[in-house]
Amino acid sequence: MVTLKTVILDSEKCIGCITCMRRCPTEAIRIENGKAKILYDKCINCGECVRSCKGGAKRPVYDSFDLVKSYNYKIALPSPSLFGQFNNLDDPNYVIEGLLALGFDDVFEVGLAAELVTDCTKKLMQKGDLPRPVISTACPAVAELILLKFHELADHMLPVYAPAKIAAKLAKQQALEKGIPADDIGIFFISPCPAKVYSLHREEVANEKYISGVLAQSDIYFRLVDKMNKIKNPRKLGRCGYKGLGWGSSGGESNSLGLGNYIHCSGTRNVLGLLKEMSDGKLDGAADFVELNMCPWDKTPEPSTSFQLDPDRFAAMQKLFRVEEILKQLPGIDCGACGAPTCRCHAEDVVMNGGKIECVRMEEKK
């Protein structure tokens, strides 16, 4: 069986810093001959190694936008999170019009399918047949993580297809009802993460292929900005309501259910911690519903500017240049053997305290 890879490694860029190995939630990374190696049979395509890689050696794999041109009738499936990428967006129709301007013939909002999932989830929970707390399966990386490392929680997983799969099926049905030949229809999900690429390519709804390709949300965003800036009065094309669009934010699925007793968290470490607590029975009775996302929803932390190398700006700049010179001599793998947590910290310590460069790895190379 061919292994589907949605996160790939560029060995030439890998500096062997082991950060990805430490951060991988399924222990799917090894370091061999100073380079990272991904064990794809254990990989859940969560993208944590992509986010944590210091050398930019790992990248997610998406389908090329050129694939869209291969179909006569092209349908875009924008995820709710796409609408949240635009600052001060007061009308979602700008995004829909922008997608049509990019060359798509139709747009089916995944948020519409999210609303259907919400209704279905409410009915299932009202029956009371599902073990509490019920765990959302909207994030495929979380679902894979549970099946791989937390088997005892499998019964708690919500038995409902993810919105993107449902949206793809409905979009194709509507196109067929218009009399469009099946071979002419191309359906493209605009995804914010590699886990959804893996999930949609591996498992097709009802064993029938609906998704023609999965496009990177980051790529589509930059293409959309130019198109949207040229739109003055967008048509009222959107059909998705607030609850569906709300899925694009942390806790959006839980809020759409109208539950007062739920837990939601994002980020790999937080998800792992919560699943371990659930596995240990510490959350029994604490919540009816649990919404987890491997991707961090919050803004990526930026380097702090509060630490000053020197109160005098000119002196601080000189010290900064010296830090950068020392940093170029160090291996950049942050092994901690020098007594500092990172190579940059060691360089700063040398500059600030007047010490000497002490690096075992540098001595080994001589």
C-alpha positions as CSV (number, residue, x, y, z in Angstrom):
1,M,0.0,0.0,0.0
2,V,1.3,3.4,-0.9
3,T,1.9,5.7,2.1
4,L,0.1,9.1,1.7
5,K,2.5,11.9,2.8
6,T,1.1,15.3,3.5
7,V,4.1,16.5,5.5
8,I,7.5,16.0,3.8
9,L,11.0,16.6,5.0
10,D,13.8,18.4,3.2
11,S,16.9,16.8,4.6
12,E,19.2,19.5,3.3
13,K,17.5,22.1,5.5
14,C,17.4,19.9,8.6
15,I,19.9,20.9,11.2
16,G,19.2,18.0,13.5
17,C,18.0,20.1,16.4
18,I,15.6,17.4,17.7
19,T,12.9,20.0,18.4
20,C,10.4,18.2,16.1
21,M,11.3,14.8,17.7
22,R,10.4,16.2,21.1
23,R,7.2,17.9,20.0
24,C,5.7,15.1,17.9
25,P,2.6,13.9,19.8
26,T,2.9,10.3,18.4
27,E,6.7,9.9,18.6
28,A,6.8,9.5,14.8
29,I,10.2,11.2,14.3
30,R,13.7,9.8,14.7
31,I,17.1,11.5,14.3
32,E,19.5,9.4,12.1
33,N,22.9,10.6,11.1
34,G,22.1,14.1,12.4
35,K,18.9,14.4,10.3
36,A,15.2,14.0,11.1
37,K,13.3,11.0,9.7
38,I,9.5,10.7,9.7
39,L,7.9,7.4,10.5
40,Y,4.8,7.8,8.4
41,D,3.0,4.8,9.9
42,K,2.8,6.7,13.2
43,C,2.4,10.2,11.7
44,I,-1.1,11.8,12.1
45,N,-0.2,14.7,9.8
46,C,-1.0,17.2,12.6
47,G,1.7,19.7,11.3
48,E,3.3,20.2,14.7
49,C,6.7,19.4,13.2
50,V,6.1,22.0,10.5
51,R,5.2,24.6,13.1
52,S,8.2,23.8,15.4
53,C,10.9,23.3,12.8
54,K,13.6,25.9,13.2
55,G,15.2,25.3,9.8
56,G,12.1,25.2,7.8
57,A,12.9,21.7,6.8
58,K,9.3,20.4,6.9
59,R,6.4,21.6,4.9
60,P,2.8,20.5,4.3
61,V,1.8,19.1,0.9
62,Y,-1.2,20.4,-0.9
63,D,-2.6,20.0,-4.4
64,S,-1.5,22.6,-6.9
65,F,-3.9,25.4,-7.8
66,D,-3.2,24.4,-11.5
67,L,-5.2,21.3,-10.9
68,V,-8.4,23.5,-10.8
69,K,-7.9,24.2,-14.5
70,S,-8.3,20.5,-15.3
71,Y,-12.1,20.6,-14.8
72,N,-14.8,22.3,-16.8
73,Y,-17.0,23.0,-13.7
74,K,-15.1,23.9,-10.7
75,I,-16.5,24.1,-7.1
76,A,-14.7,25.7,-4.2
77,L,-15.3,24.5,-0.6
78,P,-14.1,27.3,1.7
79,S,-13.7,26.3,5.3
80,P,-15.1,28.7,8.0
81,S,-11.6,29.5,9.0
82,L,-10.9,31.1,5.6
83,F,-13.4,33.9,6.3
84,G,-11.7,34.6,9.6
85,Q,-8.4,35.4,7.9
86,F,-9.5,38.8,6.6
87,N,-9.4,41.7,9.0
88,N,-12.6,43.7,9.4
89,L,-14.6,41.5,7.0
90,D,-18.2,42.5,7.6
91,D,-19.6,40.7,4.6
92,P,-18.7,37.0,3.8
93,N,-20.0,37.6,0.3
94,Y,-16.7,39.4,-0.6
95,V,-14.9,36.0,-0.1
96,I,-17.4,34.1,-2.2
97,E,-17.3,36.7,-5.0
98,G,-13.5,36.6,-4.8
99,L,-13.5,32.8,-5.3
100,L,-15.7,33.1,-8.3
101,A,-13.3,35.7,-9.7
102,L,-10.5,33.3,-9.3
103,G,-12.1,31.0,-11.8
104,F,-14.5,28.8,-9.7
105,D,-17.9,28.3,-11.2
106,D,-19.6,27.7,-7.8
107,V,-18.9,28.0,-4.1
108,F,-20.3,25.7,-1.4
109,E,-19.6,26.9,2.0
110,V,-18.3,24.2,4.4
111,G,-20.0,26.2,7.1
112,L,-23.4,25.0,5.7
113,A,-22.3,21.4,6.3
114,A,-21.1,22.4,9.7
115,E,-24.6,23.5,10.6
116,L,-25.9,20.1,9.5
117,V,-23.3,18.4,11.7
118,T,-24.5,20.6,14.6
119,D,-28.1,19.5,14.1
120,C,-27.1,15.9,13.9
121,T,-24.9,16.1,17.0
122,K,-27.7,17.7,19.0
123,K,-30.1,14.8,18.1
124,L,-27.5,12.1,18.9
125,M,-26.7,13.7,22.2
126,Q,-30.4,14.1,23.1
127,K,-30.8,10.4,22.7
128,G,-28.3,9.8,25.4
129,D,-26.7,6.8,23.7
130,L,-23.2,8.3,23.4
131,P,-20.7,8.0,26.4
132,R,-20.0,11.3,28.0
133,P,-18.1,13.4,27.3
134,V,-18.6,13.2,23.6
135,I,-15.4,14.0,21.6
136,S,-15.7,16.0,18.4
137,T,-14.2,14.4,15.3
138,A,-14.0,17.6,13.3
139,C,-10.2,17.7,13.6
140,P,-8.9,14.6,11.8
141,A,-5.5,14.8,13.6
142,V,-7.3,14.5,17.0
143,A,-9.3,11.5,15.7
144,E,-6.1,9.8,14.5
145,L,-4.4,10.6,17.7
146,I,-7.1,8.9,19.7
147,L,-7.2,5.8,17.5
148,L,-3.4,5.6,17.8
149,K,-2.7,6.3,21.4
150,F,-5.9,6.5,23.4
151,H,-7.9,3.5,22.3
152,E,-10.0,3.6,25.5
153,L,-11.5,6.9,24.3
154,A,-12.6,5.6,20.9
155,D,-16.2,5.0,22.1
156,H,-16.5,8.7,23.0
157,M,-15.8,9.9,19.5
158,L,-18.7,11.6,17.7
159,P,-19.8,9.2,14.9
160,V,-20.5,11.9,12.3
161,Y,-18.6,12.8,9.1
162,A,-16.5,16.0,9.2
163,P,-18.2,19.0,7.5
164,A,-15.8,19.1,4.6
165,K,-16.8,15.6,3.5
166,I,-20.4,16.3,3.8
167,A,-20.0,19.6,1.9
168,A,-18.2,17.8,-0.9
169,K,-21.0,15.2,-1.3
170,L,-23.7,17.8,-1.3
171,A,-21.9,20.1,-3.8
172,K,-21.5,17.2,-6.2
173,Q,-25.1,16.2,-5.9
174,Q,-26.2,19.8,-6.7
175,A,-23.9,20.0,-9.7
176,L,-25.3,16.7,-11.1
177,E,-28.8,17.9,-10.6
178,K,-27.9,20.9,-12.9
179,G,-27.1,18.4,-15.6
180,I,-23.3,18.8,-15.4
181,P,-21.5,15.5,-16.4
182,A,-19.7,13.9,-13.4
183,D,-16.3,13.9,-15.2
184,D,-16.5,17.7,-15.7
185,I,-17.0,18.4,-12.0
186,G,-14.0,19.4,-9.9
187,I,-14.5,19.9,-6.2
188,F,-11.7,21.6,-4.2
189,F,-11.6,22.0,-0.5
190,I,-9.6,25.0,0.8
191,S,-7.8,23.6,3.8
192,P,-6.1,25.3,6.8
193,C,-4.1,22.2,7.7
194,P,-2.3,19.1,6.4
195,A,-4.4,16.7,8.5
196,K,-7.5,17.5,6.5
197,V,-5.5,16.9,3.3
198,Y,-4.6,13.4,4.5
199,S,-8.1,12.7,5.7
200,L,-10.0,13.8,2.6
201,H,-7.6,12.0,0.2
202,R,-7.6,8.8,2.2
203,E,-11.2,8.4,3.2
204,E,-13.9,9.4,0.7
205,V,-17.5,9.7,1.8
206,A,-19.4,6.4,1.3
207,N,-16.3,5.0,-0.6
208,E,-17.1,7.4,-3.5
209,K,-14.7,10.1,-4.6
210,Y,-16.0,13.6,-4.1
211,I,-12.9,15.6,-3.5
212,S,-10.8,16.4,-6.6
213,G,-8.1,18.3,-4.7
214,V,-7.2,20.0,-1.4
215,L,-5.8,23.6,-1.8
216,A,-3.7,25.4,0.8
217,Q,-5.6,28.1,2.5
218,S,-2.5,30.3,2.7
219,D,-2.1,30.1,-1.1
220,I,-5.8,30.9,-1.7
221,Y,-5.6,33.8,0.7
222,F,-3.0,35.8,-1.3
223,R,-4.8,35.1,-4.5
224,L,-8.1,36.3,-3.0
225,V,-6.9,39.6,-1.6
226,D,-6.3,41.1,-5.0
227,K,-9.7,39.9,-6.3
228,M,-11.6,41.0,-3.2
229,N,-10.1,44.5,-3.4
230,K,-11.7,45.0,-6.8
231,I,-15.2,44.1,-5.6
232,K,-17.4,47.0,-4.8
233,N,-20.9,45.6,-4.2
234,P,-20.9,41.8,-3.7
235,R,-24.0,39.8,-4.5
236,K,-25.9,38.1,-1.7
237,L,-24.5,34.6,-2.5
238,G,-23.7,33.3,1.0
239,R,-26.1,30.9,2.6
240,C,-24.1,30.0,5.8
241,G,-25.3,31.5,9.1
242,Y,-23.4,32.7,12.1
243,K,-23.3,29.2,13.7
244,G,-21.6,27.7,10.7
245,L,-19.1,30.4,10.3
246,G,-18.4,30.2,14.0
247,W,-16.8,26.9,13.5
248,G,-13.8,28.8,12.3
249,S,-12.9,30.0,15.8
250,S,-11.9,28.1,18.9
251,G,-15.0,26.7,20.6
252,G,-17.1,27.4,17.6
253,E,-18.5,23.9,17.3
254,S,-19.3,23.8,21.0
255,N,-21.0,27.1,21.0
256,S,-23.2,26.1,18.0
257,L,-24.5,23.2,20.1
258,G,-25.8,25.6,22.7
259,L,-24.3,23.5,25.5
260,G,-23.4,25.0,28.8
261,N,-21.2,22.2,29.9
262,Y,-18.3,21.7,27.4
263,I,-14.5,21.9,27.2
264,H,-12.5,23.2,24.2
265,C,-8.8,23.6,23.8
266,S,-6.3,23.9,20.9
267,G,-2.6,23.2,20.4
268,T,-0.8,19.9,20.5
269,R,0.4,20.0,24.1
270,N,-3.0,21.1,25.4
271,V,-4.8,18.4,23.5
272,L,-2.4,15.7,24.7
273,G,-2.8,16.8,28.3
274,L,-6.6,16.8,28.1
275,L,-6.7,13.4,26.5
276,K,-4.5,12.0,29.2
277,E,-6.8,13.4,31.9
278,M,-9.8,11.9,30.1
279,S,-8.0,8.5,29.8
280,D,-7.3,8.6,33.5
281,G,-10.9,9.3,34.2
282,K,-10.3,12.7,35.7
283,L,-12.9,14.4,33.5
284,D,-15.7,12.0,34.2
285,G,-18.8,14.1,34.7
286,A,-16.9,17.3,34.0
287,A,-18.4,18.0,30.6
288,D,-20.9,16.7,28.0
289,F,-18.8,17.7,25.0
290,V,-15.1,18.1,24.3
291,E,-13.9,20.1,21.2
292,L,-10.2,19.6,20.4
293,N,-8.0,21.1,17.7
294,M,-4.3,20.2,17.1
295,C,-3.6,23.5,15.5
296,P,-3.2,26.4,17.9
297,W,-6.0,29.0,17.4
298,D,-4.2,31.8,19.1
299,K,-1.8,34.1,17.4
300,T,1.7,32.6,17.1
301,P,3.9,34.1,19.9
302,E,6.3,36.7,18.7
303,P,9.8,37.3,20.1
304,S,9.7,39.6,23.1
305,T,11.2,43.0,22.7
306,S,11.2,43.8,26.4
307,F,14.7,42.2,27.0
308,Q,17.3,44.9,26.4
309,L,21.0,44.1,25.7
310,D,21.8,47.6,26.8
311,P,19.8,50.7,27.8
312,D,21.6,52.7,25.2
313,R,20.2,51.9,21.7
314,F,23.6,52.3,19.9
315,A,25.3,50.0,22.4
316,A,22.5,47.5,22.2
317,M,22.8,47.4,18.4
318,Q,26.6,46.7,18.7
319,K,25.9,43.9,21.2
320,L,23.2,42.5,19.0
321,F,25.7,42.3,16.0
322,R,28.1,40.5,18.3
323,V,25.4,38.0,19.3
324,E,24.7,37.3,15.6
325,E,28.4,36.8,14.9
326,I,28.7,34.3,17.7
327,L,25.4,32.6,16.7
328,K,26.8,31.9,13.2
329,Q,29.7,29.9,14.8
330,L,27.4,27.8,16.9
331,P,25.6,24.7,15.4
332,G,22.1,26.0,16.1
333,I,20.8,22.6,17.5
334,D,20.0,23.9,21.0
335,C,21.4,20.8,22.7
336,G,21.9,22.5,26.0
337,A,25.3,20.9,26.6
338,C,26.8,24.4,27.2
339,G,24.5,25.0,30.1
340,A,22.2,27.4,28.2
341,P,18.8,26.3,26.8
342,T,19.5,27.5,23.3
343,C,22.4,28.6,21.1
344,R,21.1,32.2,21.0
345,C,20.9,32.2,24.8
346,H,24.6,31.1,25.0
347,A,25.6,33.8,22.5
348,E,23.8,36.4,24.6
349,D,25.4,35.1,27.8
350,V,28.9,35.4,26.2
351,V,28.2,39.0,25.1
352,M,26.5,40.1,28.3
353,N,28.8,38.4,30.8
354,G,32.1,38.6,29.0
355,G,32.6,34.8,29.0
356,K,34.0,32.6,26.3
357,I,32.2,30.4,23.8
358,E,31.8,26.9,25.1
359,C,30.3,24.4,22.7
360,V,30.9,20.7,22.7
361,R,29.6,20.3,19.2
362,M,32.1,22.9,17.9
363,E,35.0,21.1,19.6
364,E,33.9,17.8,18.0
365,K,34.1,19.4,14.5
366,K,37.6,20.6,15.0
